[in-house]
Amino acid sequence: MSNNVADMAPRAAHTAKSFRRAFSAARPVATTTWTTITTTPVKTMKVKMGGSR
């Protein structure tokens, strides 16, 4: 591996491009997972509160 700036620049650009592609591909999955994680405790709390009354 060389520490050439001219050699590092295209590699960094390619890494950013592939990272962006992977991020945009994983965004729906992350959104679905986040929605599931955030809504499940609320449902459980509502059920517990409704059942205790």
N, C-alpha and C positions, 0 to 999 in steps of 0.2 A: 504494500500500500504506500503510495506516495503522498506527501503532504502538499502537492501542487494545488494552488488555488484553481488553476485552469482545469485540473482534473477533478477537483472536488465539486465545482459548480454544477456541471451537468448531472453528476450523480445525486447531488442534493435536490436538484430540480426534479429528477426522476422519482426520488424517494417521496418528495412532497406530492407529486402527481398520483403515485400509486397509493399513498396514504389517504389522499383526498377521495380517491375512488373507493377504497375500502371503507372509509368513514361514511360516505354517502350510501354504500351498500348496507352497512350495519345500522344506519339510522332508524329504519322502520322497526327492526328487531329490538333495538334499544328502547324505542318509544313504546312498543308493545309491552316489553318487560317492565318498564318504568310505570306504565299505566296499571299493569297487574299488581305490582308491588304496592303502589300507592292506594289503589281502590280496595284491596283485600282487607287491610286493617280497618278501614272505615266501615265496611260491611260488617266485619266481626264486632266492632264496637256498637254499631246500631243494633245488631241482633242481641248483644249482651244487655244493652240498655233497655231494649224493648222487652226482653225476657224478664228482667229484674223488676219491672213495674207491674 
